């Protein structure tokens, strides 16, 4: 059996993930017995606690699809090392400011606040959780932090675990 893994790094409200996994599930369902041998995994990375309830709903919907997806919500900020503490800016009125980048704080709507979150080393996570035979697709939208994380993924040889990558 093979494994299809979708990593939504910077998941925000999860709507991109939900649309993608619905398409994949529909496609696999149409394959009949061939699609039944595929294990499906959705990994949502989002440190903004304002969005966690909505992402939990996405996880519930994913589990009810046919075939169902197993899901994990990673609530740490993606970084180059694990177990650090970083500041992000969050707002109840906008999801566009969840960022480790200081310059993005200037875009924050009134009422935005800074909070501290732990970090996850994305390269180590990929190497520990993806196998060479997985078909892995990663969407990476982490508000300018890509410029720090992508070189780290390259240096750690973690990019080879991904079949497809989309960077915003």
HELIX and SHEET records of a PDB file:
HELIX    1   1 UNK A   15  UNK A   30  1                                  16    
HELIX    2   2 UNK A   33  UNK A   36  1                                   4    
HELIX    3   3 UNK A   49  UNK A   51  5                                   3    
HELIX    4   4 UNK A   52  UNK A   64  1                                  13    
HELIX    5   5 UNK A  102  UNK A  107  5                                   6    
HELIX    6   6 UNK A  122  UNK A  129  1                                   8    
HELIX    7   7 UNK A  146  UNK A  155  1                                  10    
HELIX    8   8 UNK A  159  UNK A  161  5                                   3    
SHEET    1   A 5 UNK A  70  UNK A  74  0                                        
SHEET    2   A 5 UNK A  38  UNK A  45  1                                        
SHEET    3   A 5 UNK A   2  UNK A   9  1                                        
SHEET    4   A 5 UNK A 135  UNK A 140  1                                        
SHEET    5   A 5 UNK A 164  UNK A 167  1                                        
SHEET    1   B 3 UNK A  77  UNK A  79  0                                        
SHEET    2   B 3 UNK A 113  UNK A 121  1                                        
SHEET    3   B 3 UNK A  85  UNK A  90 -1                                        
END                                                                             
